[in-house]
């Protein structure tokens, strides 16, 4: 993707299966190209935790805003909590 060459061989038992696999490979390749061009974020809720660390220093102008900020910061942890729970 960065000036290199690769050959991807896809095999299948039927023509229909081959077309579906080819479409999946092309889709994955496009996703990879987009990630290389536009950047990627860490998965598994890690990007949200990093955002939480950055947002943790935000202070509201009043108690209501502080409560809202606290609520959002707690909600940011939810995806990672669910992943750990399901592991």
Secondary structure, DSSP 8 states (H G I E B T S, - for coil): --S---------SSHHHHHHHHHHHHHHHHHHHHHHHH----TTTHHHHHHHHHHTT---SSHHHHHHHHHHHHHHTHHHHHHHHH-
